Every structure is written in C-alpha cells, then in structure tokens.
C-alpha cells in the first residue's frame, strides 16, 4: 500500500470517527422532521461538531482526495461506502456552487449536513445545518446564493437517480 493510500484510508477513518455520534443516533432513528430537529439541536451549524466537519472537509477537498469528480460548479465523491464503518450509512460529499444537481429519490431517506462556504448560500432553500428527507422522497439538490459543502448520509448507500 502506498503512503497516499494509507493517508487516505487514515483520513476516511478520521471522518468516520467524527461522524460516529451522528450515525449512531441515525441508526436508531426514523428519518423525519423530528430527527432533523434533533440533529440540529445536537450537531447544528453552531456546534463544535459542525466546525470540525467543515474544517475537515475543506482540508480534504484542498488535498484533492475528496470531491475529486465532476465539474467546477458541482464536485462530488462517495468517500465512505455503506458498511460497518459508519453504521451502514454511505458518506458522500458534494461542493455545489449556484447549481441544480441531478434529481434523485431516497429509498431509505437521506440526512444532509449543509456547510455553506459563504454566509448566504442555501441548499434547497435552507441555510447551514441539517436537512432530512424521509424514505421515498425525491429532490433535485439545489444550491443558490453561493457555494456550499453538503455531506450526504444515505442508509445502505441507497439512492436512485432519475
């Protein structure tokens, strides 16, 4: 194994460790408005968790191993596949800049952490914090008024693109 691979594996483990309290809670929760409220109360945009996640993602993106695919206004990548590493959730990170992403359905739901790169950026009309989509819901993820990092947690990695 190369040093770069080892460093990336180590970074993925660090990300999984950061996410552990969130995915532990999500693993026993119904993905709904109540779950969204709990996430924002416990791990919301003003929390130490959100600050650590923001700093981690910015550094990983700058290092080039996170969000290495796509176009300048829509960079993305699945950084952790659904496994025991994150309580059977996959972890996708996307950087979006004033763009509408591909429409998709969440067979088992989706929990998203919105980390704006500028203060006015909105994800699906929402500011910084958690957005939860229930099982069976659909949307075309949209960032307006700037740029944002969005962390997607998908139960069993389930997503159906239209």
ABEGO torsion letter per residue (X at the ends): XBAAAAAAAAAAAAAAAAAAAAAAAAAABBBBAAAAAAAAAAABAABAAAAAAAAAAAAAAAAGABGABEBAABBBEBABBBBAAAGGBBBBBBBBBGBBBBBBBBAAEBBBBBBBABAABBBGGBBBEBBBBBBGBBBBBBBBGEBBBBBBBBBGGBBBBX
